Amino acid sequence: MGKKECGICNKKIGALTAHYNLNNNNEIVCADCMKLLGYDLRGLATKPLLFSKILNSLSIEQLKSGEANQIIEDSLSEAKIEKNVKKDINQLKKQDKKLAKEGAICSKCHSHNVISLGAIQKGNFGIIRVGSNTKGFKMMCNDCGHKWEIKN
């Protein structure tokens, strides 16, 4: 195995020397050079997958020219957007599961376009049974025609 050296200052990289592998492990930069160039990557230490993705997309030329700042910022904003989208999707799934348990949405096609087949009113706060002493009532989806029974 060849000796490892920093691609910027040619400092020898040992086993205990802080360094970053760039460009799919083809280039190495010591932590001192990264600090001197103005790159502070300590905030990414808690996100190892994002950290490695960013480092693999960088090269020494990009670090020297300053292009790397834009790449890092774009990757961080993209990751933040993905996190927010995932969070919203998970919230909607939880809400749909809750409504499906209450019978307010179709469990087959997840449509909110459902009607009751009896004396029931569906409002913003779920389903209210009106004037019925039965133990359950039937619902039907207007989109797919799926029918189901809600038990009290």
C-alpha positions as CSV (number, residue, x, y, z in Angstrom):
1,M,0.0,0.0,0.0
2,G,1.4,3.4,-1.0
3,K,2.1,6.2,1.4
4,K,-0.8,8.6,2.0
5,E,-0.2,12.3,1.6
6,C,-2.4,15.4,1.7
7,G,-3.3,16.5,-1.8
8,I,-2.8,20.2,-0.9
9,C,0.2,20.4,1.5
10,N,1.8,17.0,0.9
11,K,1.8,16.3,4.6
12,K,2.1,12.6,5.4
13,I,-1.1,11.0,6.6
14,G,-0.7,8.4,9.3
15,A,-3.2,6.2,11.0
16,L,-4.0,8.8,13.7
17,T,-3.8,11.9,11.4
18,A,-7.2,13.6,11.0
19,H,-8.0,13.6,7.3
20,Y,-10.8,13.4,4.8
21,N,-11.1,11.0,1.8
22,L,-12.5,12.9,-1.2
23,N,-13.7,11.9,-4.7
24,N,-14.6,8.3,-3.8
25,N,-11.3,7.7,-1.8
26,N,-9.1,8.8,-4.7
27,E,-7.9,12.0,-3.0
28,I,-6.9,12.8,0.6
29,V,-6.9,16.1,2.4
30,C,-5.7,16.7,6.0
31,A,-8.0,18.4,8.5
32,D,-5.6,21.3,8.8
33,C,-5.9,22.2,5.1
34,M,-9.7,21.9,5.3
35,K,-9.7,24.4,8.1
36,L,-7.3,26.7,6.3
37,L,-9.5,26.7,3.2
38,G,-12.5,27.6,5.4
39,Y,-14.4,24.4,5.4
40,D,-15.9,23.5,8.8
41,L,-17.4,20.0,8.5
42,R,-17.9,19.3,12.3
43,G,-21.7,19.9,12.0
44,L,-21.9,16.9,9.6
45,A,-20.3,14.5,12.0
46,T,-23.7,13.4,13.4
47,K,-24.9,12.6,9.9
48,P,-22.4,10.0,8.5
49,L,-24.3,9.1,5.4
50,L,-24.8,12.7,4.3
51,F,-21.2,13.4,5.3
52,S,-19.7,10.6,3.1
53,K,-22.0,11.5,0.2
54,I,-20.8,15.1,0.3
55,L,-17.1,14.1,0.6
56,N,-17.4,11.6,-2.3
57,S,-18.7,14.3,-4.6
58,L,-15.9,16.8,-3.8
59,S,-12.4,17.1,-5.4
60,I,-9.3,19.0,-4.4
61,E,-9.8,21.5,-7.3
62,Q,-13.3,22.3,-6.0
63,L,-11.9,22.9,-2.5
64,K,-9.2,25.2,-3.8
65,S,-11.6,27.2,-6.1
66,G,-14.4,27.5,-3.5
67,E,-16.9,25.6,-5.6
68,A,-17.2,23.1,-2.7
69,N,-19.1,25.6,-0.6
70,Q,-22.0,25.6,-3.0
71,I,-22.0,21.8,-3.4
72,I,-22.1,21.4,0.4
73,E,-24.9,24.0,0.8
74,D,-26.9,22.4,-2.0
75,S,-26.5,18.9,-0.4
76,L,-27.5,20.2,3.0
77,S,-30.6,22.0,1.7
78,E,-31.6,18.9,-0.4
79,A,-31.3,16.7,2.7
80,K,-33.4,19.2,4.7
81,I,-36.1,19.2,2.1
82,E,-36.1,15.3,1.9
83,K,-36.4,15.2,5.7
84,N,-39.4,17.6,5.7
85,V,-41.1,15.6,2.9
86,K,-40.6,12.3,4.7
87,K,-41.9,13.9,7.9
88,D,-45.0,15.2,6.1
89,I,-45.6,11.8,4.4
90,N,-45.4,10.0,7.7
91,Q,-47.8,12.5,9.3
92,L,-50.3,11.9,6.5
93,K,-49.9,8.1,6.8
94,K,-50.6,8.3,10.6
95,Q,-53.6,10.5,10.0
96,D,-55.0,8.2,7.3
97,K,-54.5,5.1,9.6
98,K,-56.3,6.9,12.4
99,L,-59.2,7.9,10.1
100,A,-59.3,4.4,8.6
101,K,-59.7,2.9,12.1
102,E,-62.6,5.3,12.7
103,G,-64.0,4.4,9.3
104,A,-63.7,7.9,7.9
105,I,-61.6,6.9,4.9
106,C,-61.7,3.9,2.6
107,S,-59.2,1.2,3.7
108,K,-58.9,-0.1,0.1
109,C,-58.2,3.1,-2.0
110,H,-57.6,5.6,0.9
111,S,-60.2,8.0,-0.5
112,H,-61.9,10.5,1.8
113,N,-65.0,10.4,-0.4
114,V,-67.1,8.0,1.7
115,I,-70.8,8.0,2.6
116,S,-72.7,6.3,5.3
117,L,-75.4,3.7,4.5
118,G,-77.6,4.6,7.5
119,A,-78.3,7.4,9.9
120,I,-74.7,8.7,10.3
121,Q,-73.2,12.1,9.8
122,K,-69.5,12.4,8.9
123,G,-68.0,15.7,10.0
124,N,-64.5,17.2,10.6
125,F,-64.1,15.4,13.9
126,G,-64.9,11.9,12.7
127,I,-68.2,10.0,12.5
128,I,-71.2,10.7,14.6
129,R,-74.0,8.1,14.8
130,V,-77.4,9.7,14.8
131,G,-80.7,8.1,15.8
132,S,-79.5,4.5,15.5
133,N,-79.5,1.8,18.2
134,T,-77.6,-0.8,16.1
135,K,-74.3,-2.2,17.2
136,G,-72.7,-1.1,13.9
137,F,-73.3,0.7,10.6
138,K,-72.1,0.4,7.1
139,M,-70.0,2.8,5.0
140,M,-69.3,2.9,1.3
141,C,-66.5,4.5,-0.8
142,N,-67.9,6.6,-3.6
143,D,-64.6,6.1,-5.6
144,C,-64.1,2.4,-5.6
145,G,-67.4,1.1,-4.2
146,H,-65.8,-0.7,-1.3
147,K,-68.2,-1.3,1.6
148,W,-67.3,-1.9,5.2
149,E,-69.0,-2.0,8.6
150,I,-68.0,0.1,11.6
151,K,-68.7,-1.5,15.0
152,N,-69.4,0.6,18.1
